Amino acid sequence: MRKPRDFDAELHVLTGKAKALKMKKQGQLGELVIATGADALSIEQLAGALLDAVGGDAARKETWRKSGAAFFHGDGARARKGAGRNAGGGASGGASSQSPSREAGTS
């Protein structure tokens, strides 16, 4: 006879994994803000830039994506300078499209 599955235990394990992934994502987003230099902005400026990025058009998002890719390919200084010309879009573009794996060791 088969052993019955313990659905409550499995659900508990999955809930724990989901919480761990959420915490990891939050940490990586914080590292990304620091890595891009966006931590120099006030919290209101950063929130405004992120809100602008969420509602931005596809062409602006593509520009930000390219800037973010350049940042992670080792050309971070140039990517930050170019993004700064986008009227506040630099910090928001970086936060919406980049993987913070580059700064994973800095906490």
N, C-alpha and C positions, 0 to 999 in steps of 0.2 A: 504494500500500500504506500502511496506517495505521501510525503510530508506536506501538510497544508502551508501555503504561503502566509507570511505574516505581513499583511499589507500596511498595518500601522507602523511597523519597524521600517519597512521600505520607504514609506512616506516621510518618516522622521529623518532618515538618511538623506533623501532627496532634498528636503527642506534645508538641512544643514549645508549641503553642497551649494544650493542656490544662494544662501546667505554668504557663504565664503566667496562665491564668484562676484556677488554684488560688492562686497568689501574690496576685493582685488581691483575691480573696475574703478571704484571711487579713488583708491590709492593711485592707480595709474593716471587717472585724469588730473589729480593733484600734481603728480610728477610732471605731467605734460605742461601744465600751466607754468611751473617753475622752469622747465627746460626751454620753453619758448620765450621766457622773459615777461610773460603776461602777469606775473605776480607783482610787477611794478605798478600795475594799474590799480585804481581803487576798486573795491568790490562792486560798486555801482557801474563803473565803466566796463568792467569785465562782464557783468550780467547783461548790460545793454548790448555789448558786442556779440555775445552769444545769442541773445534774442534776435538780433539783426541777422545773424548767420542762419538761424533756423528758418526764418522767413525769406531768406535771400533767393534770388533767381538762379537758374541753372548755370548761366555764364559766369557769375561771380563765384559760385561754388566750385566750378571747374578751375578757375584761376587760383582759388585757395588750395584746391587739391594739388595742383602743380607746385605751388609754393611749399606745401607740406611735404611733398615727395622730395623736393630739393633739400629741405631741412634734414630729413632722415637719411639722405644719401651723402651727408657730410658737408653740405654747403649751407649750414644753418645761419651763418651771419648774413649771407646774401639773401636768403629767403626771408629773414626778419626785416631787412631793410626794404625789400620789395613789397612785403606785406604791409608795412607801415604806411605806404602811399595809398592804400585802399581805404582811407578814412575810417579807421577803427576796425577794419576787417581782419587785420593780421592776427590778433589773438583769437578771434572767433573761428577763423578758418583753420587754424592749427588745432584747436580743441575739437573740432568736429570731424577731422579726417585723418588724424595721425595716431599711430600706435606708440604708446609711451615705452616700448621695450628698450629704447636706447638709454633711458635714465633709470632703469629698474634697480640698479644698485645704489641709488642715492636716496636714502630715506632718513 
